[in-house]
Amino acid sequence: MQRSMANETQKVGTIHFPFPFTPYSIQEDFMAELYRVLEAGKIGIFESPTGTGKSLSLICGALSWLRDFEQKKREEEARLLETGTGPLHDEKDESLCLLSSCEGAAATPRPAGEPAWVTQFVQKKEERDLVDRLKAEQARRKQREERLQRLQHRAQFKYAAKRLRQEEEETEHLLRLSREMLETGLGAERPEQLESGEEELVVAEYESDEEKKAASGVDEDEDEDDLEEEHVTKIYYCSRTHSQLAQFVHEVKKSPFGRDVRLVSLGSRQNLCVNEDVKSLGSVQLINDRCVDMQRSRHEKKKGAEEEKPKRRRQEKQAACPFYNHEQMGLLRDEALAEVKDIEQLLALGKEARACPYYGSRLAIPAAQLVVLPYQMLLHAATRQAAGIRLQEQVVIIDEAHNLIDTITGMHSVEVSGSQLCQAHSQLLQYMERYGKRLKAKNLMYLKQILYLLEKFVAVLGGNIKQNPNTQSLSQTGTELKTINDFLFQSQIDNINLFKVQRYCEKSMISRKLFGFTERYGAVLSSREQPKLAGFQQFLQSLQPRTTEAPAAPADESQAGAPRPASPLMHIEGFLAALTTANQDGRVILSRQGSLSQSTLKFLLLNPAVHFAQVVKECRAVVIAGGTMQPVSDFRQQLLACAGVEAERVVEFSCGHVIPPDNILPLVICSGISNQPLEFTFQKRELPQMMDEAGRILCNLCSVVPGGVVCFFSSYEYLRQVHAHWEKGGLLGRLAARKKIFQEPKSAHQVEQVLLAYSRCIQACGQERGGVTGALLLSVVGGKMSEGINFSDNLGRSPELQEKMAYLDQTLPRAPGQAPPGKNLVENLCMKAVNQSIGRAIRHQKDFASIVLLDQRYARPPVLAKLPAWIRARVEVKATFGPAIAAVQKFHREKSASS
């Protein structure tokens, strides 16, 4: 198909879709169905294979709907403002739904039997209120548009940023001189009991949530009110990685909407922080805590300045972040909305303006039409709330969603080791010894509760909190699985309110204080001060780096420059929060190894729907998209049905591929060269005859397939076993005579190097005539190459998966003629990973590939039904090897000749 690069407008039915070139027919179908899903407020599961232009289809389809939605809303506003009244109670008029979705203008239901004049009065008042709100919103919108229009002249922003930076530097200079004069003239006194800078390590007086809310005044500054805007209807787009988000933003720029759409990219503090002192902390948790603490300090200072005497001297010592300036962040917000920018450009903008990109980008959310953000910020409720994301009546698009269920599960599962529990207990005990006399009663109460919890967690593993965990051998080993309630009873902590403890940890920031304490003292005080913990000192000192010693070289390049570890208590806080989950939705796994330090407690989330339910409940529409979404039954049952979504609200869409149908040859081979049935189950796959059969088949395929061959194994361990067996039997040498052999690395940073070498080898062999005809890449299903689910060697036998299977069998109905939900889960996990691997074979319109599935179980109709539609339609099942190798040879001979 000839594709012109000029922007074109495609009309599908009555809808116009601007597109940067003539779209494929499948892209038109995709955009039309996406538009219908958003208009009708549905939940859409969209599958569009790699190479079919999914990103552009999402952009142009969703923004076309938003364009039409905004236009209809403006027309209705104009009509209401012109007449001064609105048809609030005309059920036939769709404008009520249109306006009430964003303005909260739905009519108040009136009680039966109410006098007509009262009803009429209330209706008139609601109509007047709606008109007033529309006028206010129109004024705000006009002000915003004028502000953004002025920013089209970039010189204005640069001048304003430079002027503000100069003013700030001058102010800092004057303040420094003033402090020096005061210290010289008055000889500022410091408390003798504590060393310089140690004041900030002491936990502040703790107040209840109600007291804090009444007294703090946080987030209620006039400056912040000035920056707050009404949230317009918008699209939240999220994906897994920052690189995927950056690529999406790049696609938006190239689209016909690139010049006009108001887009903002969101990221974590770790990605967007421009304060080098904070960023140097390395750990995500430490950066978050320090940032929040600096903002809290800023508010306390502002409040303290109005009082005659601040409560604590240390409140004057904690510096506020110099990049958190409302005027500068307002400029950054407007500049971010004026022109599409990715995370890197936003970061550069923040450095130039000396404005915080993290908070500045959050200020841009209300006025933005398209918000681009990572999974975690959308799917984690606390993070979503902290970022100022409001989902009411908004649209959410979750891309690269093939692992969405596992992402949500992993995000809310947490594991702590015996070593972390003991270290946190020791640090906290020494912290109390050091500062106990300065702490208020409520602080002491909560800290003692935390110490008690840590002691009981160690005890339930079979250890003793007072002994070195590295040298403690446990009498009982193995894995034990408990319900949350059973774990709380067995640990003897069912009498403690974990919700209050969790809230205390969050508000007091005790883990950050504890980290500061350990940074100062190396977590170990002198034996004179800590006589009872002498046995622990050697263990803790072994965990601390010596300043006089050269740092050890990292074992892996990826470890170089690794961030400093956070306080173990920070990690344990996540475990405490997980224990507040409803009993039926999670389990606790006690893993007792040889020593206490290696033993672990793990919270396993069984029901990810509890965290997804709020998203689908609040949003107008949700789109779950990916290149490979089959089998979709997992999304329907585990995620949507369990989240309370009715089946009628769910829409499935799967488009074909852009390649011609005869450019793929998918085969299922049921038996090998020696007529050995191929069934690589866990029980049979390690048999020598099965590994030999797989090797002989691969040798034959490498003889007839030119260029590159990728062979996927079920796990890294099985790949290692097969590789060793082939090497011992000589099969590896026969393979190497035909193809240069590469192996998928376990380390992520080495993947690109291996792929580059693999690609170069294929190109070189294509130019030379010799014995080696290309390259063979031995890879892993769900590994780095296929981006799917990484299978451990004991998949199906792990207590985590067994518990998940049992949970699904208990909670989901069994469909007639189908396997139990638990067994279906394992099969679906396998097929998702296989489908991800298959998706790597075809990358663009002119590509071609043969896809060989070596296992007779693939020939079963229920399994075939879980393959992507564009593959399923072309699958050929070969009972024996002879016809299969003949078909592969014929396919590649014809394709090589035509190319």
C-alpha positions in Angstrom: 0.0 0.0 0.0 1.3 3.4 -0.9 1.3 5.6 2.2 1.6 9.4 1.8 3.2 11.3 4.8 1.0 14.4 4.5 -1.7 14.7 7.2 -5.0 13.3 6.0 -8.5 13.2 7.4 -10.2 9.8 7.2 -14.0 9.6 7.4 -15.2 6.4 8.9 -19.0 6.5 8.9 -19.8 10.0 10.1 -16.6 10.4 12.1 -13.5 12.3 10.8 -10.2 10.9 12.0 -7.1 13.0 11.2 -4.1 10.8 10.5 -0.5 11.5 9.4 -0.9 9.3 6.3 -3.4 7.0 4.7 -4.2 4.4 7.4 -4.5 0.7 7.0 -8.1 -0.5 7.0 -7.5 -2.3 10.3 -6.4 1.1 11.8 -9.7 2.6 10.6 -11.6 -0.2 12.2 -9.6 0.2 15.4 -10.2 4.0 15.6 -13.9 3.6 14.9 -14.4 0.9 17.6 -12.3 2.9 20.1 -14.5 6.0 19.4 -17.6 3.9 20.1 -16.2 2.6 23.3 -15.4 6.0 24.6 -18.7 7.5 23.5 -20.7 4.7 25.1 -18.6 4.6 28.3 -17.6 1.0 27.9 -14.6 -1.1 29.0 -12.6 -2.0 25.9 -10.1 -4.8 25.4 -8.1 -4.0 22.2 -5.6 -6.2 20.5 -3.5 -4.9 17.7 -0.4 -6.9 16.8 3.1 -5.4 16.7 3.7 -3.5 13.5 0.1 -2.5 12.9 0.5 1.1 14.2 -1.4 0.7 17.5 0.0 3.8 19.1 -1.2 6.1 16.3 -4.6 4.4 16.2 -5.0 5.0 19.9 -3.8 8.7 19.6 -6.0 9.6 16.6 -9.0 7.6 17.7 -9.1 8.9 21.3 -8.2 12.5 20.5 -10.8 12.6 17.7 -13.4 11.5 20.3 -12.2 14.2 22.7 -12.3 16.8 20.0 -15.9 16.0 19.2 -16.8 15.8 22.9 -15.4 19.2 23.7 -17.1 20.7 20.6 -20.5 19.4 21.7 -19.9 20.6 25.2 -19.0 24.1 24.0 -22.1 24.3 21.8 -24.3 23.3 24.7 -22.7 25.8 27.0 -23.1 28.6 24.5 -26.8 27.7 24.1 -27.3 27.6 27.9 -25.5 30.9 28.4 -27.5 32.5 25.6 -30.9 31.5 27.0 -29.9 31.7 30.7 -31.6 28.4 31.5 -31.1 24.8 30.6 -33.1 21.7 30.0 -32.0 20.1 33.3 -34.9 17.8 33.5 -35.5 16.8 29.9 -34.5 13.2 29.8 -34.4 13.2 26.0 -31.7 15.8 25.9 -28.2 14.3 26.0 -26.7 17.7 26.9 -27.6 17.0 30.5 -25.3 14.0 30.5 -22.7 15.9 28.6 -22.5 18.8 31.1 -23.2 16.9 34.3 -20.3 14.6 33.6 -17.8 17.4 34.3 -19.8 20.1 36.2 -21.6 18.0 38.7 -24.8 19.6 37.4 -27.1 16.6 37.7 -30.5 17.6 39.0 -31.2 16.8 42.7 -33.9 14.1 42.9 -37.1 15.6 44.5 -39.2 13.7 47.1 -42.5 12.4 46.0 -45.5 14.5 46.9 -43.6 17.8 47.0 -45.6 20.9 46.1 -45.2 21.9 42.5 -44.0 25.4 43.4 -41.2 24.0 45.5 -40.0 21.7 42.8 -40.1 24.5 40.2 -38.2 26.8 42.5 -35.4 24.2 43.1 -35.2 23.5 39.4 -34.8 27.2 38.6 -32.1 27.5 41.2 -30.2 24.5 39.9 -30.4 26.0 36.4 -29.1 29.3 37.6 -26.3 27.6 39.5 -25.3 25.7 36.3 -25.2 28.8 34.3 -23.0 30.5 36.9 -20.6 27.5 36.9 -20.5 27.6 33.1 -19.6 31.3 33.1 -16.9 30.8 35.7 -15.4 27.9 33.8 -15.6 29.8 30.5 -13.7 32.7 32.2 -11.0 30.3 33.5 -10.7 28.6 30.1 -10.3 32.0 28.3 -7.6 33.0 30.9 -5.8 29.8 30.4 -5.9 30.0 26.6 -4.6 33.6 26.6 -1.8 32.5 28.9 -0.7 29.6 26.8 -1.0 31.7 23.6 1.5 34.2 25.1 3.9 31.4 25.8 4.1 30.6 22.1 6.8 33.3 22.2 9.5 31.2 24.0 11.6 34.3 24.7 9.1 35.4 27.3 9.5 32.2 29.3 13.2 32.3 29.2 13.3 35.9 30.3 10.9 35.2 33.1 12.8 32.2 34.3 16.1 34.0 34.2 14.7 37.0 36.1 13.2 34.7 38.8 16.5 32.8 39.1 18.4 36.0 39.6 15.9 37.2 42.3 16.2 33.9 44.1 20.0 33.9 44.1 20.1 37.5 45.4 17.6 36.6 48.2 19.7 33.5 49.1 22.8 35.7 49.2 21.2 38.2 51.6 19.8 35.5 53.8 23.2 33.9 54.1 24.8 37.2 55.1 22.1 37.8 57.7 22.6 34.4 59.3 26.3 35.0 59.5 25.8 38.3 61.2 23.4 36.8 63.7 25.6 33.9 64.5 28.7 36.2 64.9 26.9 38.8 67.0 24.7 36.7 69.2 26.5 33.4 69.4 23.5 31.2 68.7 23.3 28.4 71.3 22.8 24.8 70.5 21.4 22.1 72.9 24.3 20.5 74.6 22.8 17.1 74.6 22.8 16.7 70.8 25.4 17.2 68.2 25.1 19.7 65.3 22.5 18.7 62.8 21.1 15.9 65.0 17.9 17.7 65.9 16.1 16.7 62.7 16.5 13.0 63.6 14.1 13.4 66.5 10.5 12.5 65.7 8.3 15.5 66.0 5.3 15.5 68.4 2.7 13.2 66.9 -0.8 14.5 66.4 -3.9 12.6 65.3 -5.2 13.0 61.7 -7.9 15.4 62.9 -5.5 17.5 64.9 -3.0 17.6 62.0 -5.7 18.6 59.5 -6.9 21.4 61.7 -3.4 22.7 62.5 -1.1 22.1 59.6 -2.7 24.2 56.8 -0.8 22.0 54.3 -2.0 22.5 50.7 -4.2 25.4 51.6 -1.9 28.3 50.7 -3.3 31.1 48.7 -0.5 30.5 46.1 -1.6 27.0 45.6 -5.2 28.0 45.3 -4.3 30.4 42.6 -2.6 27.5 40.7 -5.5 25.1 41.1 -7.8 24.8 38.1 -10.9 22.9 37.2 -10.2 19.4 35.8 -11.3 19.2 32.2 -12.3 16.0 30.5 -9.1 14.2 29.6 -7.4 11.0 28.6 -5.0 9.3 30.9 -2.5 7.1 28.9 -0.2 4.8 30.8 2.3 2.2 29.8 4.9 0.1 31.6 8.2 1.9 31.1 9.5 5.4 30.7 11.0 4.5 27.3 7.5 3.4 26.0 6.0 6.6 27.3 8.6 8.7 25.6 8.0 6.8 22.4 4.2 7.5 22.7 4.9 11.2 23.3 7.0 11.2 20.1 4.1 9.6 18.2 1.8 12.3 19.5 4.1 15.0 18.2 4.1 13.4 14.7 0.3 13.1 14.7 -2.1 15.8 13.4 -2.9 16.6 17.0 0.7 17.3 17.9 0.6 21.1 17.7 -2.7 21.6 19.5 -3.1 19.0 22.2 -2.4 20.0 25.8 -0.2 17.1 27.0 1.7 16.6 30.2 4.1 13.7 31.1 4.2 12.6 34.7 7.0 10.7 36.4 8.3 9.8 39.7 10.4 12.1 41.9 13.4 9.9 41.1 12.9 10.7 37.4 12.0 14.4 37.7 13.9 15.7 40.8 16.3 18.6 39.9 17.5 19.1 43.5 20.9 17.4 43.4 21.1 17.1 47.3 17.8 15.1 47.3 18.5 13.1 44.1 21.8 12.0 45.4 20.0 9.9 48.1 19.5 7.3 45.3 16.8 5.2 46.9 13.3 6.0 45.6 11.8 5.8 49.1 14.5 8.2 50.6 13.9 10.7 47.7 10.2 10.6 48.3 10.5 11.0 52.1 13.0 13.8 51.9 10.9 15.7 49.4 7.7 15.4 51.4 9.6 16.4 54.5 11.0 19.5 52.8 7.5 20.5 51.8 6.2 19.9 55.3 9.0 22.0 56.7 8.1 24.8 54.3 4.5 24.9 55.6 5.6 24.6 59.2 8.0 27.5 58.7 5.2 29.6 57.2 3.0 28.9 60.1 5.8 29.3 62.6 6.6 32.7 61.3 3.2 34.0 62.3 3.6 32.6 65.8 5.7 34.2 68.5 7.8 31.0 69.3 8.0 27.9 67.2 7.4 24.6 69.0 10.8 23.1 68.1 14.0 24.7 67.2 14.7 22.1 64.6 11.8 23.3 62.4 14.0 26.3 61.7 16.9 24.0 60.7 15.3 22.0 58.0 15.7 23.7 54.6 12.8 24.0 52.2 13.5 23.0 48.6 14.6 26.1 46.5 12.9 24.6 43.4 9.5 24.6 45.0 8.5 28.1 44.0 4.9 28.8 43.0 5.6 31.4 40.4 8.3 29.4 38.7 6.2 26.2 38.8 3.3 28.1 37.3 5.6 29.1 34.4 6.8 25.6 34.0 3.2 24.3 34.0 2.2 26.7 31.2 5.2 25.9 29.2 4.6 22.2 29.5 1.0 22.7 28.2 2.0 25.1 25.4 4.0 22.5 23.6 4.2 18.7 23.8 7.2 17.5 25.8 8.5 14.2 27.1 10.1 13.6 30.5 13.6 14.5 29.4 12.4 17.8 28.0 10.4 18.5 31.1 13.5 17.8 33.2 15.6 20.2 31.1 12.9 22.8 31.4 12.9 22.5 35.2 16.6 23.0 35.4 16.4 26.0 33.2 13.7 27.7 35.2 14.9 26.4 38.6 11.4 25.0 39.0 10.4 21.6 40.3 9.3 19.5 37.3 7.6 16.9 39.6 5.2 19.4 41.2 5.0 21.6 38.1 3.8 18.8 35.9 1.2 17.9 38.6 -0.1 21.5 38.4 -0.6 20.9 34.7 -3.0 17.9 35.2 -6.3 19.9 35.6 -6.0 21.7 32.2 -4.3 18.9 30.3 -6.2 17.0 27.6 -3.8 14.1 27.5 -1.8 12.9 30.6 1.0 10.4 30.0 2.1 8.4 33.0 3.6 5.1 34.2 1.4 2.2 35.4 2.3 2.7 39.1 1.0 6.3 39.2 -2.4 5.2 37.9 -2.9 1.8 39.4 -1.7 2.5 43.0 -4.4 4.4 44.8 -2.1 6.3 47.3 0.3 7.3 44.5 -2.7 8.4 42.3 -4.1 10.5 45.1 -0.7 12.1 45.9 -0.2 13.0 42.3 -3.5 14.9 42.1 -5.0 12.5 39.6 -8.8 12.5 39.5 -10.5 9.8 37.5 -14.1 10.8 37.8 -15.7 10.7 34.4 -12.3 10.6 32.7 -10.9 8.2 30.1 -8.1 5.8 30.9 -6.0 3.9 28.3 -3.7 1.2 29.6 -1.2 0.2 26.9 1.1 -2.8 26.8 -1.4 -4.4 29.1 -0.7 -8.1 28.5 0.8 -8.4 32.0 -1.7 -6.0 33.7 -2.9 -8.6 36.2 0.6 -9.6 37.2 1.6 -5.9 37.4 -1.2 -5.1 39.8 -0.4 -8.2 41.8 3.3 -7.5 42.0 2.7 -3.9 42.8 0.8 -4.8 46.0 2.8 -7.9 47.0 5.8 -7.4 49.3 8.5 -9.7 50.9 10.7 -9.0 53.9 13.6 -11.1 55.1 14.7 -12.2 58.6 17.8 -10.1 58.1 15.7 -6.9 57.5 13.5 -7.6 60.4 16.4 -8.0 62.8 18.3 -5.0 61.4 15.2 -2.7 61.7 14.6 -3.9 65.3 18.2 -3.2 66.3 18.2 0.2 64.7 14.9 1.2 66.2 16.0 0.0 69.7 19.2 2.0 69.6 17.2 5.0 68.3 15.0 4.9 71.3 18.0 4.6 73.6 19.5 7.7 72.1 16.4 9.9 71.9 13.9 8.2 74.3 13.9 11.0 76.8 13.1 13.6 74.1 10.1 11.7 72.7 6.5 12.2 73.7 4.4 9.4 75.2 2.5 8.8 72.0 5.7 8.4 70.0 7.1 5.9 72.5 3.8 3.9 72.4 3.9 3.5 68.7 7.7 2.8 68.5 7.2 0.1 71.2 4.4 -1.4 69.1 6.7 -1.5 66.0 9.4 -3.2 68.1 6.9 -5.7 69.3 5.7 -6.4 65.7 9.3 -6.9 64.5 10.0 -9.3 67.4 6.9 -11.4 66.7 7.6 -11.5 62.9 11.0 -13.0 63.7 9.6 -15.4 66.3 7.0 -16.7 63.8 9.8 -17.6 61.5 11.4 -19.6 64.4 14.1 -17.1 65.2 15.3 -15.0 68.1 15.4 -11.2 67.7 18.3 -10.9 70.2 20.7 -13.1 68.2 22.6 -12.6 64.9 20.3 -13.7 62.1 23.3 -14.9 60.0 24.3 -17.5 62.5 20.8 -18.6 63.6 19.9 -22.0 62.2 16.2 -22.7 62.1 15.0 -26.1 63.5 12.1 -26.1 61.0 12.5 -25.4 57.3 10.1 -25.3 54.4 7.2 -23.1 53.2 4.0 -22.5 55.0 1.0 -20.5 53.7 -1.5 -18.7 55.9 -4.5 -16.5 55.6 -4.0 -13.0 56.9 -6.1 -13.6 60.0 -4.3 -16.9 60.8 -0.9 -15.2 60.4 -1.9 -12.4 62.7 -3.1 -14.9 65.4 -0.1 -17.1 65.0 2.2 -14.1 65.3 0.2 -12.9 68.4 -0.3 -9.4 66.9 -4.1 -9.6 66.4 -4.5 -7.1 69.3 -2.6 -4.3 67.5 -4.4 -1.9 65.2 -2.2 -2.1 62.1 -4.1 0.7 60.4 -3.0 3.1 63.2 0.5 1.8 63.1 0.7 2.3 59.3 -0.7 5.8 59.6 1.9 6.6 62.3 4.7 5.4 60.1 3.5 7.5 57.3 2.9 10.7 59.2 5.9 10.6 61.6 8.3 9.5 58.8 10.0 7.3 61.4 11.8 5.3 58.7 13.4 8.3 57.3 14.5 9.5 60.7 15.9 6.1 61.4 17.8 6.2 58.1 19.3 9.5 59.1 20.3 8.0 62.5 22.0 5.0 60.9 23.8 7.3 58.4 25.2 9.3 61.3 26.2 6.4 63.6 26.4 3.4 61.3 23.6 1.8 63.3 26.0 0.9 66.1 26.7 2.9 69.2 29.5 2.2 71.7 29.3 -0.9 73.9 29.1 1.4 76.9 25.9 2.9 75.6 24.5 -0.4 74.3 25.7 -3.2 76.6 22.8 -5.4 75.8 23.4 -5.4 72.1 27.1 -6.2 72.0 26.4 -9.5 70.1 24.5 -7.6 67.4 27.2 -5.0 66.8 29.5 -7.2 64.7 26.6 -8.2 62.5 25.4 -4.7 62.0 28.9 -3.4 61.4 29.4 -6.0 58.7 26.5 -4.4 56.9 28.0 -0.9 56.9 30.7 0.1 54.4 34.0 1.2 55.8 35.0 4.7 54.9 38.7 3.8 55.0 38.3 0.8 52.6 38.1 0.9 48.9 34.6 0.0 47.7 34.4 -3.5 46.3 33.8 -3.7 42.5 30.3 -4.6 41.7 29.7 -8.2 40.5 27.5 -7.0 37.7 27.7 -3.9 35.6 24.1 -3.2 36.4 25.0 -2.9 40.1 27.5 -0.1 39.4 26.3 3.2 40.8 23.4 1.5 42.6 21.5 3.7 45.0 22.1 3.4 48.7 19.8 1.0 50.4 17.0 2.6 52.3 16.3 1.8 56.0 14.9 -1.8 56.2 12.0 -0.3 58.1 10.9 1.5 55.0 10.5 -1.9 53.3 8.8 -3.4 56.3 6.2 -0.6 56.3 5.0 -1.9 53.0 4.5 -5.4 54.5 2.5 -3.8 57.4 0.3 -2.0 55.0 -0.3 -5.2 53.0 -1.5 -6.9 56.2 -4.5 -4.5 56.3 -5.9 -6.1 53.2 -9.2 -8.0 53.5 -8.6 -11.6 54.7 -10.0 -13.3 51.6 -7.9 -11.2 49.2 -4.4 -12.1 50.3 -2.2 -14.7 51.9 1.1 -14.7 53.9 3.8 -17.1 52.9 6.3 -18.1 55.5 9.5 -19.3 53.9 11.9 -20.8 56.4 15.4 -21.5 55.0 18.6 -22.7 56.6 19.2 -19.5 58.5 17.0 -16.7 59.8 18.6 -14.1 57.6 17.6 -16.0 54.5 14.1 -16.8 55.7 11.2 -14.5 54.5 7.7 -13.4 55.1 5.8 -12.6 51.9 2.4 -11.1 51.4 0.7 -12.4 48.2 -2.2 -10.5 46.7 -4.8 -13.0 45.4 -7.4 -10.5 44.1 -5.9 -7.7 42.0 -9.5 -6.6 41.1 -9.8 -4.9 44.5 -7.2 -2.3 43.4 -8.6 -2.0 39.9 -12.3 -1.7 40.9 -12.0 2.0 41.8 -10.5 2.8 38.4 -13.3 1.2 36.4 -15.9 2.6 38.9 -14.9 6.2 38.6 -13.8 6.4 34.9 -16.1 7.2 32.0 -14.4 4.5 29.9 -11.3 2.3 30.3 -9.4 0.8 27.4 -7.0 -2.1 28.0 -4.7 -2.4 24.9 -1.8 -4.5 23.8 -0.2 -6.3 20.9 -1.0 -9.7 22.3 -4.0 -9.8 24.6 -5.1 -13.4 24.1 -6.5 -15.2 26.0 -8.8 -12.4 27.2 -10.7 -14.6 29.6 -8.3 -13.7 32.4 -9.1 -10.0 32.0 -12.8 -10.6 31.9 -12.9 -12.9 34.9 -10.0 -12.1 37.2 -9.9 -8.3 36.7 -13.3 -7.0 35.4 -15.9 -9.4 36.7 -14.3 -9.5 40.2 -14.2 -5.7 40.1 -18.0 -5.6 39.6 -18.0 -4.8 35.9 -21.1 -6.2 34.1 -20.4 -8.4 31.1 -22.4 -6.1 28.8 -20.1 -3.2 29.5 -17.0 -5.1 28.2 -16.2 -4.8 24.5 -13.5 -6.9 22.8 -11.7 -5.9 19.6 -9.0 -7.8 17.8 -7.7 -6.7 14.4 -5.7 -8.7 11.9 -2.1 -8.0 10.9 -0.9 -5.7 8.2 1.1 -8.4 6.5 -0.4 -10.6 3.7 -1.8 -13.8 5.1 0.7 -15.9 3.1 3.6 -14.1 4.8 3.3 -16.4 7.9 3.5 -20.1 8.2 2.3 -21.2 11.7 2.8 -25.0 12.2 2.0 -27.3 15.1 4.3 -30.4 14.9 2.9 -33.3 17.0 5.7 -35.9 16.6 9.4 -35.8 15.9 11.8 -37.3 13.3 11.7 -40.7 15.0 7.9 -40.5 15.4 8.4 -39.7 19.1 5.3 -37.8 20.3 6.2 -34.3 21.3 4.9 -33.4 24.8 7.2 -31.2 26.8 5.5 -31.5 30.1 7.4 -31.1 33.4 7.5 -34.9 33.8 8.8 -35.7 30.3 10.8 -32.7 29.1 14.0 -33.7 30.8 14.0 -37.2 29.3 17.1 -37.7 27.1 15.0 -38.8 24.1 12.8 -35.7 24.3 15.9 -33.3 24.4 17.5 -35.3 21.5 14.3 -35.1 19.5 14.1 -31.3 20.0 17.8 -31.0 19.0 17.3 -33.0 15.8 14.3 -31.0 14.8 16.1 -27.8 15.4 19.1 -29.0 13.3 16.7 -29.7 10.4 15.0 -26.4 10.6 18.3 -24.6 10.7 19.2 -26.4 7.4 16.2 -25.0 5.5 15.6 -21.6 7.2 18.0 -18.9 6.0 19.1 -16.1 8.2 18.0 -16.1 11.8 16.2 -18.7 13.9 15.0 -18.0 17.5 14.2 -21.0 19.7 12.2 -20.3 22.9 12.5 -22.6 25.9 10.2 -22.7 28.9 12.7 -21.4 31.5 16.3 -20.4 31.9 17.0 -23.6 33.9 15.6 -25.8 31.2 17.6 -24.0 28.6 20.7 -24.6 30.6 19.9 -28.4 30.9 19.2 -28.8 27.2 22.3 -26.8 26.2 24.5 -29.1 28.4 22.8 -32.2 27.0 23.3 -31.1 23.4 26.9 -30.2 24.1 27.6 -33.6 25.6 25.9 -35.5 22.8 27.4 -33.5 19.9 24.2 -31.9 18.8 25.4 -28.4 19.7 28.4 -28.8 17.3 26.1 -29.8 14.5 23.9 -26.8 15.1 27.0 -24.5 15.3 28.1 -25.8 11.8 24.8 -24.3 10.4 24.2 -21.3 12.6 26.3 -19.2 15.0 24.7 -19.8 18.4 23.8 -17.0 20.8 22.1 -17.3 24.2 19.7 -14.8 25.8 21.4 -13.2 28.8 19.8 -13.0 32.2 21.0 -9.5 32.7 18.8 -6.9 31.1 21.6 -4.5 30.2 23.3 -7.2 28.0 20.2 -7.8 25.9 20.9 -5.1 23.3 24.5 -6.2 22.9 23.4 -9.8 22.2 20.7 -8.7 19.8 23.1 -6.4 17.9 25.7 -9.2 17.5 22.9 -11.6 16.4 21.7 -9.2 13.8 25.2 -8.4 12.5 25.9 -12.1 12.2 22.8 -12.6 10.0 23.7 -9.7 7.8 27.3 -10.9 7.4 26.2 -14.4 6.5 23.8 -13.1 3.9 26.7 -11.4 2.1 29.0 -14.3 2.3 28.7 -17.8 0.9 29.9 -20.4 3.3 28.9 -23.2 5.7 27.3 -20.9 8.4 24.0 -19.6 7.0 22.9 -17.3 9.8 22.4 -17.2 13.6 20.5 -19.2 16.2 19.3 -17.4 19.3 18.4 -19.7 22.2 15.9 -17.7 24.2 13.3 -18.1 27.0 9.6 -17.7 26.9 8.7 -14.7 29.0 12.4 -13.6 29.2 14.1 -10.4 28.2 13.5 -11.0 24.5 9.7 -11.7 24.6 8.8 -9.3 27.4 6.2 -11.7 28.8 5.8 -13.7 32.0 9.1 -15.3 33.1 8.5 -18.9 34.1 10.3 -20.2 37.1 11.3 -23.9 36.8 8.7 -25.0 39.2 5.7 -23.2 37.7 2.5 -25.0 38.7 4.1 -26.4 41.9 4.9 -23.1 43.7 2.6 -22.5 46.8 1.9 -19.0 45.4 0.4 -20.4 42.2 -1.4 -23.2 43.9 -3.0 -20.8 46.3 -4.0 -18.6 43.4 -5.5 -21.6 41.6 -7.5 -22.6 44.7 -8.7 -19.0 45.2 -10.0 -18.8 41.6 -11.7 -22.2 41.9 -13.5 -20.9 45.0 -14.5 -17.5 43.7 -15.1 -17.9 39.9 -17.9 -20.1 38.4 -16.8 -23.0 36.2 -18.0 -22.5 32.7 -19.7 -25.5 31.1 -17.3 -27.7 29.2 -14.3 -25.7 30.5 -11.5 -26.7 32.8 -11.6 -25.4 36.4 -10.6 -21.7 36.7 -7.4 -22.6 38.5 -6.2 -25.0 35.8 -7.3 -22.5 33.2 -5.1 -19.9 34.9 -1.9 -22.0 34.4 -2.8 -22.7 30.8 -3.5 -19.0 30.1 -0.2 -18.0 31.7 1.6 -20.3 29.4 -0.3 -19.2 26.3 0.2 -15.5 27.1 3.9 -16.0 27.2 3.9 -18.1 24.0 1.8 -15.4 22.3 4.3 -12.8 23.4 7.1 -14.8 21.9 5.2 -15.3 18.6 4.7 -11.6 18.5 8.4 -11.0 18.2 8.5 -12.8 14.8 6.6 -10.2 12.7 7.6 -6.5 13.1 6.5 -4.7 9.9 4.3 -5.0 6.8 6.8 -6.7 4.5 8.1 -9.1 7.1 7.6 -12.9 6.9 8.2 -15.8 9.3 7.5 -19.4 9.9 6.3 -20.2 13.5 6.8 -23.7 14.7 5.1 -25.0 17.9 6.7 -28.2 19.1 4.1 -29.9 21.3 1.1 -32.0 20.4 -1.0 -30.2 23.0 -1.0 -27.0 20.8 -3.3 -29.0 18.4 -6.1 -29.2 21.0 -9.0 -26.8 20.0 -9.2 -25.1 23.4 -5.5 -24.3 23.2 -5.6 -23.2 19.5 -8.5 -20.8 20.5 -6.1 -18.9 22.8 -3.7 -18.0 20.0 -4.0 -14.5 18.4 -6.6 -14.4 15.7 -4.2 -13.5 12.9 -2.1 -16.6 13.8 -5.1 -18.9 14.6 -6.6 -18.5 11.1 -3.4 -19.8 9.4 -2.3 -22.6 11.7 -1.6 -26.0 10.1 -1.4 -29.1 12.3 1.2 -31.6 11.1 0.9 -35.1 12.7 4.4 -36.1 11.6 7.7 -34.3 11.0 8.2 -35.0 7.2 5.3 -32.9 5.8 6.2 -30.1 8.4 9.8 -29.7 7.3 8.8 -29.8 3.6 6.3 -27.0 4.2 8.9 -24.9 6.0 11.4 -25.5 3.2 8.9 -24.5 0.5 7.8 -21.4 2.4 11.3 -20.0 2.8 12.4 -20.9 -0.7 9.4 -19.0 -2.2 9.8 -16.0 0.2 13.5 -15.7 -0.4 13.0 -15.8 -4.2 10.3 -13.1 -4.1 12.3 -10.8 -1.8 
